[in-house]
Amino acid sequence: MCKQGFTLAEVLITLGIIGVVAAMTLPAVITNTRKSEASARLKKFYSAMQQAIAMSELKYGPCLEWEYESIDDYEDPEQAGKNYDISKAFVEQYLEPFMKLKSEKKEWITSTQQKLDGYSLVFADGSTMNAKVGSCVDLSFDINGDRKPNKRGYDQFIFVICKRDSGRNNKQCFTSYFPAKTREKNLDNCKSNSYYCSSLLQWDNWEFKDDYPYKL
């Protein structure tokens, strides 16, 4: 007895159902993949920075006592124009010798994508970090380098090396951007100003929770 196969109509209906399901689930899969990749890059960067600072402290002493020239007024053209050189000197002395940069060459770039006047470097995995010295040292980490969107809260996240107590929530000089003492406050800060999103992510162990304000 012959078994009857699927008709063309049945095949088309089945393919249509598969297409609808894929269309419904694929965006979520893509988003979750992006979140996982971003989370992994942030964890890697934070760990690398902690290790670099620890190694630098063996040579130069406690990070809280590192000396560097600061910029107090970015509206002053004379001061702002010096920031690249000051930031470059800071990075080259305290950080660059202890970090893994692009293997084929030390590729230093100006931070056009981040629109900062500081000094940038490219890591071995293609991510970048811009350092801008003020009263603290602002570090803008871009998880995918010069690839878009190049927006804070999406692929750029701000950290600080700060000697001021108000810039830290612990005794460490390197931390996320001016962290608050509760998750609720960190979430509110991230919503109102994307500079603070690194503090929310640090609170959440570098994971992008469902209520994270910006869609990756």
GUMAR-348937 format. One record per residue (C-alpha): residue in three letters; x negated, y negated, z. Coordinates in steps of 0.02 Angstrom, whole numbers, padded with zeros to 5 digits, always signed. Layout:
BEGIN
ALAXYZ
...
***
This chain:
BEGIN
MET+00000+00000+00000
CYS-00073-00167-00054
LYS-00094-00303+00075
GLN-00033-00470+00016
GLY-00161-00611+00029
PHE-00132-00791+00076
THR-00038-00895-00049
LEU-00112-01057-00115
ALA+00015-01156-00015
GLU-00035-01068+00146
VAL-00219-01100+00111
LEU-00187-01284+00079
ILE-00083-01300+00237
THR-00221-01216+00339
LEU-00354-01329+00265
GLY-00244-01479+00300
ILE-00226-01430+00482
ILE-00414-01404+00497
GLY-00443-01575+00420
VAL-00323-01660+00541
VAL-00404-01575+00691
ALA-00578-01623+00629
ALA-00524-01803+00603
MET-00457-01809+00781
THR-00608-01729+00865
LEU-00756-01786+00759
PRO-00761-01967+00825
ALA-00765-01902+01004
VAL-00905-01781+00961
ILE-01006-01921+00879
THR-00978-02037+01027
ASN-01029-01903+01153
THR-01185-01865+01051
ARG-01233-02050+01049
LYS-01204-02062+01236
SER-01312-01910+01269
GLU-01453-01976+01160
ALA-01445-02148+01240
SER-01442-02072+01414
ALA-01594-01965+01375
ARG-01691-02115+01306
LEU-01650-02221+01459
LYS-01703-02084+01580
LYS-01864-02060+01482
PHE-01903-02246+01481
TYR-01867-02270+01666
SER-01976-02121+01711
ALA-02116-02180+01596
MET-02111-02354+01673
GLN-02118-02285+01849
GLN-02268-02177+01804
ALA-02357-02320+01714
ILE-02332-02438+01860
ALA-02391-02307+01984
MET-02550-02281+01883
SER-02576-02468+01862
GLU-02557-02493+02050
LEU-02703-02375+02078
LYS-02811-02497+01981
TYR-02734-02666+02020
GLY-02649-02641+02187
PRO-02464-02650+02232
CYS-02350-02711+02094
LEU-02273-02837+02212
GLU-02443-02922+02222
TRP-02484-02927+02036
GLU-02533-03100+01978
TYR-02467-03178+01819
GLU-02423-03350+01756
SER-02236-03382+01758
ILE-02119-03486+01652
ASP-01990-03588+01747
ASP-01904-03685+01609
TYR-01870-03602+01442
GLU-01790-03763+01380
ASP-01961-03846+01389
PRO-02040-03814+01217
GLU-02215-03821+01287
GLN-02180-03687+01417
ALA-02073-03580+01301
GLY-02209-03582+01169
LYS-02332-03508+01292
ASN-02221-03361+01337
TYR-02285-03245+01201
ASP-02465-03263+01258
ILE-02421-03248+01442
SER-02311-03096+01413
LYS-02444-03016+01302
ALA-02576-03039+01436
PHE-02464-02961+01568
VAL-02418-02809+01462
GLU-02595-02778+01401
GLN-02667-02784+01576
TYR-02538-02697+01684
LEU-02434-02583+01569
GLU-02506-02546+01397
PRO-02655-02440+01453
PHE-02538-02322+01544
MET-02400-02300+01414
LYS-02385-02188+01262
LEU-02370-02296+01107
LYS-02356-02248+00924
SER-02489-02119+00890
GLU-02552-02183+00723
LYS-02588-02358+00788
LYS-02548-02483+00925
GLU-02408-02574+00840
TRP-02363-02736+00928
ILE-02219-02835+00857
THR-02131-02999+00889
SER-01956-02975+00954
THR-01852-03042+00811
GLN-01713-02915+00838
GLN-01696-02962+01020
LYS-01713-03149+00990
LEU-01836-03170+01133
ASP-02000-03263+01137
GLY-02091-03128+01232
TYR-02205-02986+01179
SER-02147-02818+01112
LEU-02220-02645+01092
VAL-02166-02488+01001
PHE-02164-02321+01091
ALA-02209-02154+01014
ASP-02024-02107+00992
GLY-01983-02269+00898
SER-01899-02358+01042
THR-01961-02533+01087
MET-01985-02641+01240
ASN-01994-02829+01245
ALA-02075-02914+01395
LYS-02033-03094+01436
VAL-02116-03175+01586
GLY-02018-03298+01691
SER-02002-03302+01880
CYS-01982-03114+01853
VAL-02035-03010+01703
ASP-01882-02966+01598
LEU-01901-02804+01501
SER-01779-02773+01358
PHE-01780-02589+01309
ASP-01707-02545+01139
ILE-01669-02359+01128
ASN-01681-02352+00937
GLY-01805-02491+00897
ASP-01758-02607+00755
ARG-01608-02503+00700
LYS-01437-02582+00723
PRO-01337-02638+00818
ASN-01476-02720+00921
LYS-01351-02781+01050
ARG-01365-02784+01239
GLY-01256-02652+01319
TYR-01254-02547+01161
ASP-01434-02504+01119
GLN-01528-02636+01218
PHE-01541-02630+01407
ILE-01625-02755+01524
PHE-01742-02711+01667
VAL-01853-02820+01777
ILE-02021-02818+01862
CYS-01990-02939+02003
LYS-02081-02994+02158
ARG-01931-03091+02224
ASP-01819-02999+02349
SER-01664-03066+02263
GLY-01714-02975+02104
ARG-01722-02804+02184
ASN-01613-02685+02284
ASN-01760-02590+02358
LYS-01944-02608+02393
GLN-01992-02565+02214
CYS-02043-02705+02098
PHE-01971-02618+01943
THR-01784-02597+01937
SER-01628-02622+01833
TYR-01563-02799+01807
PHE-01519-02874+01977
PRO-01420-02723+02042
ALA-01270-02745+02156
LYS-01235-02638+02309
THR-01076-02555+02246
ARG-01025-02471+02083
GLU-00872-02581+02070
LYS-00978-02738+02073
ASN-01103-02666+01949
LEU-00959-02623+01832
ASP-00885-02798+01847
ASN-01055-02875+01814
CYS-01081-02766+01660
LYS-00910-02815+01592
SER-00944-03001+01613
ASN-01127-03000+01559
SER-01211-02857+01466
TYR-01378-02899+01548
TYR-01314-02808+01703
CYS-01267-02645+01616
SER-01432-02563+01660
SER-01383-02576+01843
LEU-01217-02489+01812
LEU-01304-02353+01713
GLN-01435-02329+01848
TRP-01297-02312+01977
ASP-01219-02177+01867
ASN-01385-02086+01846
TRP-01404-02157+01669
GLU-01242-02078+01610
PHE-01112-02172+01507
LYS-00951-02142+01603
ASP-00778-02157+01526
ASP-00756-02332+01597
TYR-00920-02397+01525
PRO-00868-02564+01447
TYR-00953-02549+01278
LYS-00922-02418+01144
LEU-01079-02335+01079
***
